[in-house]
Amino acid sequence: MTNSIEIYTWSSCPFCLRAKALLKRKGWEFTEYVIDGDEESRDRMAAKSNGRRSVPQVFINGRHIGGCDDLHALEAQGQLDSLLSA
Ligand SMILES: N[C@@H](CCC(=O)N[C@@H](CS)C(=O)NCC(=O)O)C(=O)O
């Protein structure tokens, strides 16, 4: 199976940069949706994110992971790798 990682960002958001840095450090490719000032896209993101409107929001294989802190917490707990299919 091909893994799909998606991240919704603002271009100069520090949490977004930090989340992307972790994904890059792990060598994982991702699709980034830069939604600066695009409230319609933000509404769509929130609808998939349990109403969360902050950026970033990260999805792995369609599963909502959360924001930057959530992503780093999963990594710290050693649970991030298991979200990718072999
Ligand atoms: N704890 C969140 C913080 C994210 C955050 O505060 N992002 C800012 C942009 S840098 C944001 O979305 N602010 C607007 C809002 O919270 O509605 C995370 O780890 O992702």
PDB file of the backbone (N, CA, C, O) and the ligand in Angstrom, with CONECT records:
HET    LIG  A 101      20
ATOM      1  N   MET A   1       0.847  -1.196   0.000  1.00  0.00           N
ATOM      2  CA  MET A   1       0.000   0.000   0.000  1.00  0.00           C
ATOM      3  C   MET A   1       0.882   1.246   0.000  1.00  0.00           C
ATOM      4  O   MET A   1       1.911   1.294   0.675  1.00  0.00           O
ATOM      5  N   THR A   2       0.466   2.248  -0.764  1.00  0.00           N
ATOM      6  CA  THR A   2       1.165   3.522  -0.749  1.00  0.00           C
ATOM      7  C   THR A   2       0.603   4.374   0.374  1.00  0.00           C
ATOM      8  O   THR A   2      -0.611   4.538   0.501  1.00  0.00           O
ATOM      9  N   ASN A   3       1.496   4.913   1.183  1.00  0.00           N
ATOM     10  CA  ASN A   3       1.033   5.748   2.284  1.00  0.00           C
ATOM     11  C   ASN A   3       0.740   7.155   1.801  1.00  0.00           C
ATOM     12  O   ASN A   3       1.374   7.678   0.884  1.00  0.00           O
ATOM     13  N   SER A   4      -0.231   7.736   2.447  1.00  0.00           N
ATOM     14  CA  SER A   4      -0.611   9.109   2.101  1.00  0.00           C
ATOM     15  C   SER A   4      -0.515   9.961   3.364  1.00  0.00           C
ATOM     16  O   SER A   4      -1.168   9.683   4.370  1.00  0.00           O
ATOM     17  N   ILE A   5       0.308  11.000   3.292  1.00  0.00           N
ATOM     18  CA  ILE A   5       0.412  11.938   4.404  1.00  0.00           C
ATOM     19  C   ILE A   5       0.043  13.314   3.870  1.00  0.00           C
ATOM     20  O   ILE A   5       0.623  13.803   2.900  1.00  0.00           O
ATOM     21  N   GLU A   6      -0.927  13.919   4.521  1.00  0.00           N
ATOM     22  CA  GLU A   6      -1.387  15.245   4.107  1.00  0.00           C
ATOM     23  C   GLU A   6      -1.254  16.206   5.277  1.00  0.00           C
ATOM     24  O   GLU A   6      -1.492  15.843   6.429  1.00  0.00           O
ATOM     25  N   ILE A   7      -0.870  17.434   4.963  1.00  0.00           N
ATOM     26  CA  ILE A   7      -0.739  18.448   6.010  1.00  0.00           C
ATOM     27  C   ILE A   7      -1.274  19.779   5.485  1.00  0.00           C
ATOM     28  O   ILE A   7      -0.897  20.238   4.407  1.00  0.00           O
ATOM     29  N   TYR A   8      -2.150  20.378   6.264  1.00  0.00           N
ATOM     30  CA  TYR A   8      -2.700  21.699   5.958  1.00  0.00           C
ATOM     31  C   TYR A   8      -1.879  22.723   6.727  1.00  0.00           C
ATOM     32  O   TYR A   8      -1.658  22.578   7.929  1.00  0.00           O
ATOM     33  N   THR A   9      -1.430  23.754   6.026  1.00  0.00           N
ATOM     34  CA  THR A   9      -0.508  24.706   6.650  1.00  0.00           C
ATOM     35  C   THR A   9      -0.820  26.149   6.269  1.00  0.00           C
ATOM     36  O   THR A   9      -1.546  26.421   5.314  1.00  0.00           O
ATOM     37  N   TRP A  10      -0.250  27.058   7.045  1.00  0.00           N
ATOM     38  CA  TRP A  10      -0.024  28.431   6.609  1.00  0.00           C
ATOM     39  C   TRP A  10       1.471  28.512   6.341  1.00  0.00           C
ATOM     40  O   TRP A  10       2.259  27.820   6.986  1.00  0.00           O
ATOM     41  N   SER A  11       1.863  29.350   5.394  1.00  0.00           N
ATOM     42  CA  SER A  11       3.258  29.319   4.938  1.00  0.00           C
ATOM     43  C   SER A  11       4.262  29.756   5.999  1.00  0.00           C
ATOM     44  O   SER A  11       5.391  29.263   6.010  1.00  0.00           O
ATOM     45  N   SER A  12       3.877  30.676   6.899  1.00  0.00           N
ATOM     46  CA  SER A  12       4.865  31.149   7.869  1.00  0.00           C
ATOM     47  C   SER A  12       4.526  30.768   9.307  1.00  0.00           C
ATOM     48  O   SER A  12       4.995  31.405  10.250  1.00  0.00           O
ATOM     49  N   CYS A  13       3.720  29.739   9.470  1.00  0.00           N
ATOM     50  CA  CYS A  13       3.314  29.291  10.805  1.00  0.00           C
ATOM     51  C   CYS A  13       4.424  28.430  11.427  1.00  0.00           C
ATOM     52  O   CYS A  13       4.814  27.419  10.844  1.00  0.00           O
ATOM     53  N   PRO A  14       4.930  28.818  12.593  1.00  0.00           N
ATOM     54  CA  PRO A  14       6.043  28.060  13.186  1.00  0.00           C
ATOM     55  C   PRO A  14       5.685  26.610  13.529  1.00  0.00           C
ATOM     56  O   PRO A  14       6.519  25.713  13.405  1.00  0.00           O
ATOM     57  N   PHE A  15       4.439  26.389  13.959  1.00  0.00           N
ATOM     58  CA  PHE A  15       4.029  25.010  14.256  1.00  0.00           C
ATOM     59  C   PHE A  15       4.014  24.162  12.985  1.00  0.00           C
ATOM     60  O   PHE A  15       4.325  22.971  13.012  1.00  0.00           O
ATOM     61  N   CYS A  16       3.641  24.808  11.859  1.00  0.00           N
ATOM     62  CA  CYS A  16       3.624  24.088  10.573  1.00  0.00           C
ATOM     63  C   CYS A  16       5.045  23.717  10.161  1.00  0.00           C
ATOM     64  O   CYS A  16       5.303  22.597   9.721  1.00  0.00           O
ATOM     65  N   LEU A  17       5.959  24.668  10.308  1.00  0.00           N
ATOM     66  CA  LEU A  17       7.352  24.402   9.944  1.00  0.00           C
ATOM     67  C   LEU A  17       7.912  23.273  10.805  1.00  0.00           C
ATOM     68  O   LEU A  17       8.659  22.420  10.326  1.00  0.00           O
ATOM     69  N   ARG A  18       7.539  23.283  12.082  1.00  0.00           N
ATOM     70  CA  ARG A  18       8.052  22.254  12.998  1.00  0.00           C
ATOM     71  C   ARG A  18       7.478  20.875  12.654  1.00  0.00           C
ATOM     72  O   ARG A  18       8.190  19.872  12.701  1.00  0.00           O
ATOM     73  N   ALA A  19       6.214  20.834  12.317  1.00  0.00           N
ATOM     74  CA  ALA A  19       5.597  19.550  11.943  1.00  0.00           C
ATOM     75  C   ALA A  19       6.229  19.024  10.657  1.00  0.00           C
ATOM     76  O   ALA A  19       6.539  17.838  10.553  1.00  0.00           O
ATOM     77  N   LYS A  20       6.418  19.907   9.680  1.00  0.00           N
ATOM     78  CA  LYS A  20       7.028  19.470   8.409  1.00  0.00           C
ATOM     79  C   LYS A  20       8.470  19.025   8.631  1.00  0.00           C
ATOM     80  O   LYS A  20       8.943  18.095   7.977  1.00  0.00           O
ATOM     81  N   ALA A  21       9.160  19.680   9.544  1.00  0.00           N
ATOM     82  CA  ALA A  21      10.547  19.296   9.816  1.00  0.00           C
ATOM     83  C   ALA A  21      10.603  17.863  10.349  1.00  0.00           C
ATOM     84  O   ALA A  21      11.504  17.103   9.995  1.00  0.00           O
ATOM     85  N   LEU A  22       9.646  17.497  11.197  1.00  0.00           N
ATOM     86  CA  LEU A  22       9.632  16.127  11.722  1.00  0.00           C
ATOM     87  C   LEU A  22       9.364  15.127  10.595  1.00  0.00           C
ATOM     88  O   LEU A  22      10.030  14.095  10.506  1.00  0.00           O
ATOM     89  N   LEU A  23       8.395  15.430   9.742  1.00  0.00           N
ATOM     90  CA  LEU A  23       8.092  14.518   8.631  1.00  0.00           C
ATOM     91  C   LEU A  23       9.307  14.365   7.720  1.00  0.00           C
ATOM     92  O   LEU A  23       9.624  13.263   7.271  1.00  0.00           O
ATOM     93  N   LYS A  24       9.988  15.492   7.451  1.00  0.00           N
ATOM     94  CA  LYS A  24      11.175  15.445   6.585  1.00  0.00           C
ATOM     95  C   LYS A  24      12.294  14.659   7.245  1.00  0.00           C
ATOM     96  O   LYS A  24      12.991  13.882   6.592  1.00  0.00           O
ATOM     97  N   ARG A  25      12.462  14.870   8.562  1.00  0.00           N
ATOM     98  CA  ARG A  25      13.511  14.151   9.298  1.00  0.00           C
ATOM     99  C   ARG A  25      13.295  12.649   9.211  1.00  0.00           C
ATOM    100  O   ARG A  25      14.246  11.869   9.173  1.00  0.00           O
ATOM    101  N   LYS A  26      12.026  12.260   9.180  1.00  0.00           N
ATOM    102  CA  LYS A  26      11.731  10.835   9.091  1.00  0.00           C
ATOM    103  C   LYS A  26      11.833  10.320   7.653  1.00  0.00           C
ATOM    104  O   LYS A  26      11.743   9.119   7.397  1.00  0.00           O
ATOM    105  N   GLY A  27      12.023  11.267   6.718  1.00  0.00           N
ATOM    106  CA  GLY A  27      12.160  10.870   5.319  1.00  0.00           C
ATOM    107  C   GLY A  27      10.834  10.552   4.666  1.00  0.00           C
ATOM    108  O   GLY A  27      10.792   9.835   3.667  1.00  0.00           O
ATOM    109  N   TRP A  28       9.751  11.072   5.214  1.00  0.00           N
ATOM    110  CA  TRP A  28       8.420  10.778   4.698  1.00  0.00           C
ATOM    111  C   TRP A  28       7.988  11.867   3.741  1.00  0.00           C
ATOM    112  O   TRP A  28       8.087  13.056   4.043  1.00  0.00           O
ATOM    113  N   GLU A  29       7.506  11.447   2.580  1.00  0.00           N
ATOM    114  CA  GLU A  29       6.941  12.407   1.643  1.00  0.00           C
ATOM    115  C   GLU A  29       5.532  12.769   2.082  1.00  0.00           C
ATOM    116  O   GLU A  29       4.819  11.952   2.663  1.00  0.00           O
ATOM    117  N   PHE A  30       5.146  13.992   1.799  1.00  0.00           N
ATOM    118  CA  PHE A  30       3.795  14.412   2.188  1.00  0.00           C
ATOM    119  C   PHE A  30       3.248  15.397   1.167  1.00  0.00           C
ATOM    120  O   PHE A  30       3.988  16.042   0.424  1.00  0.00           O
ATOM    121  N   THR A  31       1.938  15.487   1.160  1.00  0.00           N
ATOM    122  CA  THR A  31       1.257  16.486   0.344  1.00  0.00           C
ATOM    123  C   THR A  31       0.873  17.640   1.244  1.00  0.00           C
ATOM    124  O   THR A  31       0.210  17.458   2.265  1.00  0.00           O
ATOM    125  N   GLU A  32       1.300  18.838   0.851  1.00  0.00           N
ATOM    126  CA  GLU A  32       1.025  20.016   1.670  1.00  0.00           C
ATOM    127  C   GLU A  32      -0.040  20.877   0.990  1.00  0.00           C
ATOM    128  O   GLU A  32       0.039  21.163  -0.205  1.00  0.00           O
ATOM    129  N   TYR A  33      -1.024  21.276   1.771  1.00  0.00           N
ATOM    130  CA  TYR A  33      -2.032  22.219   1.294  1.00  0.00           C
ATOM    131  C   TYR A  33      -1.812  23.531   2.053  1.00  0.00           C
ATOM    132  O   TYR A  33      -2.128  23.645   3.237  1.00  0.00           O
ATOM    133  N   VAL A  34      -1.269  24.506   1.346  1.00  0.00           N
ATOM    134  CA  VAL A  34      -1.000  25.812   1.963  1.00  0.00           C
ATOM    135  C   VAL A  34      -2.276  26.645   1.819  1.00  0.00           C
ATOM    136  O   VAL A  34      -2.695  26.962   0.706  1.00  0.00           O
ATOM    137  N   ILE A  35      -2.890  26.998   2.956  1.00  0.00           N
ATOM    138  CA  ILE A  35      -4.226  27.590   2.893  1.00  0.00           C
ATOM    139  C   ILE A  35      -4.260  29.002   3.494  1.00  0.00           C
ATOM    140  O   ILE A  35      -5.277  29.420   4.047  1.00  0.00           O
ATOM    141  N   ASP A  36      -3.166  29.716   3.385  1.00  0.00           N
ATOM    142  CA  ASP A  36      -3.138  31.093   3.890  1.00  0.00           C
ATOM    143  C   ASP A  36      -4.334  31.878   3.360  1.00  0.00           C
ATOM    144  O   ASP A  36      -4.516  31.971   2.146  1.00  0.00           O
ATOM    145  N   GLY A  37      -5.137  32.434   4.229  1.00  0.00           N
ATOM    146  CA  GLY A  37      -6.218  33.329   3.828  1.00  0.00           C
ATOM    147  C   GLY A  37      -7.373  32.658   3.098  1.00  0.00           C
ATOM    148  O   GLY A  37      -8.297  33.337   2.649  1.00  0.00           O
ATOM    149  N   ASP A  38      -7.335  31.345   2.974  1.00  0.00           N
ATOM    150  CA  ASP A  38      -8.365  30.608   2.237  1.00  0.00           C
ATOM    151  C   ASP A  38      -9.332  29.982   3.250  1.00  0.00           C
ATOM    152  O   ASP A  38      -9.160  28.837   3.667  1.00  0.00           O
ATOM    153  N   GLU A  39     -10.328  30.741   3.625  1.00  0.00           N
ATOM    154  CA  GLU A  39     -11.234  30.294   4.693  1.00  0.00           C
ATOM    155  C   GLU A  39     -12.118  29.125   4.265  1.00  0.00           C
ATOM    156  O   GLU A  39     -12.551  28.335   5.103  1.00  0.00           O
ATOM    157  N   GLU A  40     -12.385  29.012   2.964  1.00  0.00           N
ATOM    158  CA  GLU A  40     -13.180  27.862   2.500  1.00  0.00           C
ATOM    159  C   GLU A  40     -12.399  26.570   2.714  1.00  0.00           C
ATOM    160  O   GLU A  40     -12.948  25.571   3.177  1.00  0.00           O
ATOM    161  N   SER A  41     -11.114  26.600   2.372  1.00  0.00           N
ATOM    162  CA  SER A  41     -10.284  25.408   2.594  1.00  0.00           C
ATOM    163  C   SER A  41     -10.141  25.126   4.082  1.00  0.00           C
ATOM    164  O   SER A  41     -10.103  23.970   4.505  1.00  0.00           O
ATOM    165  N   ARG A  42     -10.063  26.193   4.871  1.00  0.00           N
ATOM    166  CA  ARG A  42      -9.946  26.005   6.314  1.00  0.00           C
ATOM    167  C   ARG A  42     -11.219  25.369   6.877  1.00  0.00           C
ATOM    168  O   ARG A  42     -11.158  24.529   7.775  1.00  0.00           O
ATOM    169  N   ASP A  43     -12.357  25.775   6.346  1.00  0.00           N
ATOM    170  CA  ASP A  43     -13.627  25.157   6.759  1.00  0.00           C
ATOM    171  C   ASP A  43     -13.620  23.667   6.423  1.00  0.00           C
ATOM    172  O   ASP A  43     -14.044  22.837   7.227  1.00  0.00           O
ATOM    173  N   ARG A  44     -13.130  23.337   5.216  1.00  0.00           N
ATOM    174  CA  ARG A  44     -13.093  21.927   4.808  1.00  0.00           C
ATOM    175  C   ARG A  44     -12.127  21.149   5.697  1.00  0.00           C
ATOM    176  O   ARG A  44     -12.407  20.016   6.088  1.00  0.00           O
ATOM    177  N   MET A  45     -10.985  21.767   6.013  1.00  0.00           N
ATOM    178  CA  MET A  45     -10.022  21.128   6.917  1.00  0.00           C
ATOM    179  C   MET A  45     -10.675  20.869   8.275  1.00  0.00           C
ATOM    180  O   MET A  45     -10.552  19.778   8.830  1.00  0.00           O
ATOM    181  N   ALA A  46     -11.370  21.878   8.806  1.00  0.00           N
ATOM    182  CA  ALA A  46     -11.983  21.747  10.125  1.00  0.00           C
ATOM    183  C   ALA A  46     -13.044  20.646  10.138  1.00  0.00           C
ATOM    184  O   ALA A  46     -13.209  19.935  11.129  1.00  0.00           O
ATOM    185  N   ALA A  47     -13.758  20.521   9.021  1.00  0.00           N
ATOM    186  CA  ALA A  47     -14.802  19.506   8.940  1.00  0.00           C
ATOM    187  C   ALA A  47     -14.216  18.099   9.044  1.00  0.00           C
ATOM    188  O   ALA A  47     -14.881  17.175   9.513  1.00  0.00           O
ATOM    189  N   LYS A  48     -12.951  17.943   8.599  1.00  0.00           N
ATOM    190  CA  LYS A  48     -12.286  16.619   8.660  1.00  0.00           C
ATOM    191  C   LYS A  48     -11.495  16.447   9.953  1.00  0.00           C
ATOM    192  O   LYS A  48     -10.961  15.369  10.215  1.00  0.00           O
ATOM    193  N   SER A  49     -11.416  17.525  10.777  1.00  0.00           N
ATOM    194  CA  SER A  49     -10.495  17.557  11.925  1.00  0.00           C
ATOM    195  C   SER A  49     -11.226  17.722  13.256  1.00  0.00           C
ATOM    196  O   SER A  49     -10.705  18.328  14.192  1.00  0.00           O
ATOM    197  N   ASN A  50     -12.424  17.181  13.325  1.00  0.00           N
ATOM    198  CA  ASN A  50     -13.202  17.313  14.567  1.00  0.00           C
ATOM    199  C   ASN A  50     -13.354  18.778  14.968  1.00  0.00           C
ATOM    200  O   ASN A  50     -13.341  19.112  16.153  1.00  0.00           O
ATOM    201  N   GLY A  51     -13.497  19.640  13.978  1.00  0.00           N
ATOM    202  CA  GLY A  51     -13.742  21.051  14.241  1.00  0.00           C
ATOM    203  C   GLY A  51     -12.500  21.880  14.541  1.00  0.00           C
ATOM    204  O   GLY A  51     -12.599  23.080  14.797  1.00  0.00           O
ATOM    205  N   ARG A  52     -11.351  21.256  14.511  1.00  0.00           N
ATOM    206  CA  ARG A  52     -10.127  22.019  14.814  1.00  0.00           C
ATOM    207  C   ARG A  52      -9.767  22.926  13.644  1.00  0.00           C
ATOM    208  O   ARG A  52      -9.699  22.481  12.498  1.00  0.00           O
ATOM    209  N   ARG A  53      -9.540  24.195  13.942  1.00  0.00           N
ATOM    210  CA  ARG A  53      -9.287  25.189  12.899  1.00  0.00           C
ATOM    211  C   ARG A  53      -7.849  25.692  12.909  1.00  0.00           C
ATOM    212  O   ARG A  53      -7.464  26.463  12.030  1.00  0.00           O
ATOM    213  N   SER A  54      -7.046  25.270  13.888  1.00  0.00           N
ATOM    214  CA  SER A  54      -5.646  25.697  13.904  1.00  0.00           C
ATOM    215  C   SER A  54      -4.862  24.910  12.853  1.00  0.00           C
ATOM    216  O   SER A  54      -5.238  23.802  12.473  1.00  0.00           O
ATOM    217  N   VAL A  55      -3.779  25.504  12.403  1.00  0.00           N
ATOM    218  CA  VAL A  55      -2.866  24.804  11.504  1.00  0.00           C
ATOM    219  C   VAL A  55      -1.549  24.567  12.243  1.00  0.00           C
ATOM    220  O   VAL A  55      -1.171  25.389  13.078  1.00  0.00           O
ATOM    221  N   PRO A  56      -0.848  23.487  11.968  1.00  0.00           N
ATOM    222  CA  PRO A  56      -1.181  22.498  10.952  1.00  0.00           C
ATOM    223  C   PRO A  56      -2.236  21.503  11.448  1.00  0.00           C
ATOM    224  O   PRO A  56      -2.482  21.369  12.647  1.00  0.00           O
ATOM    225  N   GLN A  57      -2.847  20.813  10.482  1.00  0.00           N
ATOM    226  CA  GLN A  57      -3.597  19.591  10.757  1.00  0.00           C
ATOM    227  C   GLN A  57      -3.017  18.515   9.859  1.00  0.00           C
ATOM    228  O   GLN A  57      -2.819  18.721   8.661  1.00  0.00           O
ATOM    229  N   VAL A  58      -2.747  17.360  10.460  1.00  0.00           N
ATOM    230  CA  VAL A  58      -2.037  16.280   9.761  1.00  0.00           C
ATOM    231  C   VAL A  58      -2.948  15.059   9.646  1.00  0.00           C
ATOM    232  O   VAL A  58      -3.670  14.706  10.578  1.00  0.00           O
ATOM    233  N   PHE A  59      -2.893  14.436   8.486  1.00  0.00           N
ATOM    234  CA  PHE A  59      -3.656  13.218   8.228  1.00  0.00           C
ATOM    235  C   PHE A  59      -2.704  12.153   7.683  1.00  0.00           C
ATOM    236  O   PHE A  59      -1.911  12.416   6.779  1.00  0.00           O
ATOM    237  N   ILE A  60      -2.796  10.961   8.239  1.00  0.00           N
ATOM    238  CA  ILE A  60      -1.994   9.846   7.723  1.00  0.00           C
ATOM    239  C   ILE A  60      -2.952   8.758   7.266  1.00  0.00           C
ATOM    240  O   ILE A  60      -3.731   8.221   8.053  1.00  0.00           O
ATOM    241  N   ASN A  61      -2.878   8.447   5.982  1.00  0.00           N
ATOM    242  CA  ASN A  61      -3.787   7.475   5.371  1.00  0.00           C
ATOM    243  C   ASN A  61      -5.244   7.777   5.733  1.00  0.00           C
ATOM    244  O   ASN A  61      -6.025   6.889   6.073  1.00  0.00           O
ATOM    245  N   GLY A  62      -5.570   9.059   5.646  1.00  0.00           N
ATOM    246  CA  GLY A  62      -6.940   9.496   5.875  1.00  0.00           C
ATOM    247  C   GLY A  62      -7.329   9.650   7.329  1.00  0.00           C
ATOM    248  O   GLY A  62      -8.415  10.141   7.637  1.00  0.00           O
ATOM    249  N   ARG A  63      -6.454   9.236   8.222  1.00  0.00           N
ATOM    250  CA  ARG A  63      -6.767   9.313   9.655  1.00  0.00           C
ATOM    251  C   ARG A  63      -6.275  10.652  10.210  1.00  0.00           C
ATOM    252  O   ARG A  63      -5.134  11.051   9.977  1.00  0.00           O
ATOM    253  N   HIS A  64      -7.139  11.327  10.934  1.00  0.00           N
ATOM    254  CA  HIS A  64      -6.757  12.611  11.509  1.00  0.00           C
ATOM    255  C   HIS A  64      -5.795  12.393  12.673  1.00  0.00           C
ATOM    256  O   HIS A  64      -6.126  11.709  13.641  1.00  0.00           O
ATOM    257  N   ILE A  65      -4.607  12.977  12.572  1.00  0.00           N
ATOM    258  CA  ILE A  65      -3.585  12.839  13.607  1.00  0.00           C
ATOM    259  C   ILE A  65      -3.637  14.011  14.570  1.00  0.00           C
ATOM    260  O   ILE A  65      -3.426  13.841  15.771  1.00  0.00           O
ATOM    261  N   GLY A  66      -3.920  15.209  14.045  1.00  0.00           N
ATOM    262  CA  GLY A  66      -3.961  16.409  14.882  1.00  0.00           C
ATOM    263  C   GLY A  66      -2.936  17.418  14.408  1.00  0.00           C
ATOM    264  O   GLY A  66      -2.569  17.452  13.234  1.00  0.00           O
ATOM    265  N   GLY A  67      -2.481  18.240  15.342  1.00  0.00           N
ATOM    266  CA  GLY A  67      -1.554  19.308  15.007  1.00  0.00           C
ATOM    267  C   GLY A  67      -0.110  18.921  15.271  1.00  0.00           C
ATOM    268  O   GLY A  67       0.234  17.747  15.404  1.00  0.00           O
ATOM    269  N   CYS A  68       0.718  19.949  15.341  1.00  0.00           N
ATOM    270  CA  CYS A  68       2.155  19.749  15.533  1.00  0.00           C
ATOM    271  C   CYS A  68       2.451  19.019  16.844  1.00  0.00           C
ATOM    272  O   CYS A  68       3.234  18.069  16.872  1.00  0.00           O
ATOM    273  N   ASP A  69       1.821  19.470  17.920  1.00  0.00           N
ATOM    274  CA  ASP A  69       2.075  18.854  19.227  1.00  0.00           C
ATOM    275  C   ASP A  69       1.654  17.386  19.230  1.00  0.00           C
ATOM    276  O   ASP A  69       2.340  16.529  19.786  1.00  0.00           O
ATOM    277  N   ASP A  70       0.516  17.116  18.600  1.00  0.00           N
ATOM    278  CA  ASP A  70       0.027  15.724  18.544  1.00  0.00           C
ATOM    279  C   ASP A  70       1.006  14.841  17.770  1.00  0.00           C
ATOM    280  O   ASP A  70       1.292  13.711  18.164  1.00  0.00           O
ATOM    281  N   LEU A  71       1.512  15.381  16.662  1.00  0.00           N
ATOM    282  CA  LEU A  71       2.458  14.616  15.836  1.00  0.00           C
ATOM    283  C   LEU A  71       3.729  14.300  16.630  1.00  0.00           C
ATOM    284  O   LEU A  71       4.217  13.170  16.619  1.00  0.00           O
ATOM    285  N   HIS A  72       4.251  15.310  17.314  1.00  0.00           N
ATOM    286  CA  HIS A  72       5.473  15.095  18.090  1.00  0.00           C
ATOM    287  C   HIS A  72       5.229  14.173  19.284  1.00  0.00           C
ATOM    288  O   HIS A  72       6.109  13.403  19.668  1.00  0.00           O
ATOM    289  N   ALA A  73       4.033  14.252  19.868  1.00  0.00           N
ATOM    290  CA  ALA A  73       3.727  13.372  21.001  1.00  0.00           C
ATOM    291  C   ALA A  73       3.707  11.911  20.548  1.00  0.00           C
ATOM    292  O   ALA A  73       4.215  11.031  21.243  1.00  0.00           O
ATOM    293  N   LEU A  74       3.118  11.663  19.382  1.00  0.00           N
ATOM    294  CA  LEU A  74       3.095  10.288  18.863  1.00  0.00           C
ATOM    295  C   LEU A  74       4.511   9.787  18.611  1.00  0.00           C
ATOM    296  O   LEU A  74       4.828   8.631  18.892  1.00  0.00           O
ATOM    297  N   GLU A  75       5.362  10.665  18.078  1.00  0.00           N
ATOM    298  CA  GLU A  75       6.753  10.274  17.826  1.00  0.00           C
ATOM    299  C   GLU A  75       7.462   9.974  19.154  1.00  0.00           C
ATOM    300  O   GLU A  75       8.188   8.986  19.265  1.00  0.00           O
ATOM    301  N   ALA A  76       7.245  10.830  20.156  1.00  0.00           N
ATOM    302  CA  ALA A  76       7.902  10.640  21.456  1.00  0.00           C
ATOM    303  C   ALA A  76       7.459   9.332  22.110  1.00  0.00           C
ATOM    304  O   ALA A  76       8.221   8.698  22.839  1.00  0.00           O
ATOM    305  N   GLN A  77       6.209   8.940  21.834  1.00  0.00           N
ATOM    306  CA  GLN A  77       5.676   7.693  22.409  1.00  0.00           C
ATOM    307  C   GLN A  77       6.015   6.479  21.542  1.00  0.00           C
ATOM    308  O   GLN A  77       5.636   5.353  21.864  1.00  0.00           O
ATOM    309  N   GLY A  78       6.739   6.719  20.432  1.00  0.00           N
ATOM    310  CA  GLY A  78       7.121   5.617  19.544  1.00  0.00           C
ATOM    311  C   GLY A  78       5.960   5.045  18.750  1.00  0.00           C
ATOM    312  O   GLY A  78       6.010   3.901  18.297  1.00  0.00           O
ATOM    313  N   GLN A  79       4.905   5.849  18.584  1.00  0.00           N
ATOM    314  CA  GLN A  79       3.696   5.329  17.914  1.00  0.00           C
ATOM    315  C   GLN A  79       3.519   5.847  16.497  1.00  0.00           C
ATOM    316  O   GLN A  79       2.595   5.440  15.794  1.00  0.00           O
ATOM    317  N   LEU A  80       4.402   6.743  16.077  1.00  0.00           N
ATOM    318  CA  LEU A  80       4.172   7.365  14.773  1.00  0.00           C
ATOM    319  C   LEU A  80       4.451   6.383  13.630  1.00  0.00           C
ATOM    320  O   LEU A  80       3.664   6.287  12.688  1.00  0.00           O
ATOM    321  N   ASP A  81       5.544   5.670  13.712  1.00  0.00           N
ATOM    322  CA  ASP A  81       5.918   4.765  12.615  1.00  0.00           C
ATOM    323  C   ASP A  81       4.825   3.738  12.327  1.00  0.00           C
ATOM    324  O   ASP A  81       4.609   3.354  11.178  1.00  0.00           O
ATOM    325  N   SER A  82       4.142   3.299  13.381  1.00  0.00           N
ATOM    326  CA  SER A  82       3.151   2.237  13.202  1.00  0.00           C
ATOM    327  C   SER A  82       1.920   2.721  12.438  1.00  0.00           C
ATOM    328  O   SER A  82       1.096   1.910  12.016  1.00  0.00           O
ATOM    329  N   LEU A  83       1.791   4.028  12.259  1.00  0.00           N
ATOM    330  CA  LEU A  83       0.645   4.543  11.502  1.00  0.00           C
ATOM    331  C   LEU A  83       0.843   4.395  10.001  1.00  0.00           C
ATOM    332  O   LEU A  83      -0.107   4.487   9.223  1.00  0.00           O
ATOM    333  N   LEU A  84       2.106   4.160   9.603  1.00  0.00           N
ATOM    334  CA  LEU A  84       2.365   3.919   8.190  1.00  0.00           C
ATOM    335  C   LEU A  84       2.241   2.435   7.900  1.00  0.00           C
ATOM    336  O   LEU A  84       2.695   1.603   8.686  1.00  0.00           O
ATOM    337  N   SER A  85       1.637   2.109   6.789  1.00  0.00           N
ATOM    338  CA  SER A  85       1.536   0.718   6.390  1.00  0.00           C
ATOM    339  C   SER A  85       2.840   0.286   5.753  1.00  0.00           C
ATOM    340  O   SER A  85       3.537   1.077   5.117  1.00  0.00           O
ATOM    341  N   ALA A  86       3.155  -0.988   5.940  1.00  0.00           N
ATOM    342  CA  ALA A  86       4.408  -1.513   5.392  1.00  0.00           C
ATOM    343  C   ALA A  86       4.338  -1.529   3.879  1.00  0.00           C
ATOM    344  O   ALA A  86       5.295  -1.937   3.221  1.00  0.00           O
TER     345      ALA A  86
HETATM  346  N1  LIG A 101      -1.012  23.247  19.558  1.00  0.00           N
HETATM  347  C1  LIG A 101      -1.191  23.535  18.147  1.00  0.00           C
HETATM  348  C2  LIG A 101      -0.861  25.001  17.907  1.00  0.00           C
HETATM  349  C3  LIG A 101      -1.108  25.413  16.473  1.00  0.00           C
HETATM  350  C4  LIG A 101      -1.324  26.912  16.346  1.00  0.00           C
HETATM  351  O1  LIG A 101      -1.520  27.627  17.340  1.00  0.00           O
HETATM  352  N2  LIG A 101      -1.290  27.369  15.105  1.00  0.00           N
HETATM  353  C5  LIG A 101      -1.588  28.753  14.844  1.00  0.00           C
HETATM  354  C6  LIG A 101      -0.793  29.244  13.640  1.00  0.00           C
HETATM  355  S1  LIG A 101       0.950  29.216  13.944  1.00  0.00           S
HETATM  356  C7  LIG A 101      -3.053  28.889  14.485  1.00  0.00           C
HETATM  357  O2  LIG A 101      -3.611  28.065  13.801  1.00  0.00           O
HETATM  358  N3  LIG A 101      -3.661  29.980  14.984  1.00  0.00           N
HETATM  359  C8  LIG A 101      -5.024  30.285  14.656  1.00  0.00           C
HETATM  360  C9  LIG A 101      -6.023  29.577  15.507  1.00  0.00           C
HETATM  361  O3  LIG A 101      -5.657  28.908  16.489  1.00  0.00           O
HETATM  362  O4  LIG A 101      -7.229  29.680  15.208  1.00  0.00           O
HETATM  363  C10 LIG A 101      -0.324  22.577  17.347  1.00  0.00           C
HETATM  364  O5  LIG A 101       0.572  21.959  17.940  1.00  0.00           O
HETATM  365  O6  LIG A 101      -0.553  22.406  16.146  1.00  0.00           O
CONECT  346  347
CONECT  347  346  348  363
CONECT  348  347  349
CONECT  349  348  350
CONECT  350  349  351  352
CONECT  351  350
CONECT  352  350  353
CONECT  353  352  354  356
CONECT  354  353  355
CONECT  355  354
CONECT  356  353  357  358
CONECT  357  356
CONECT  358  356  359
CONECT  359  358  360
CONECT  360  359  361  362
CONECT  361  360
CONECT  362  360
CONECT  363  347  364  365
CONECT  364  363
CONECT  365  363
END
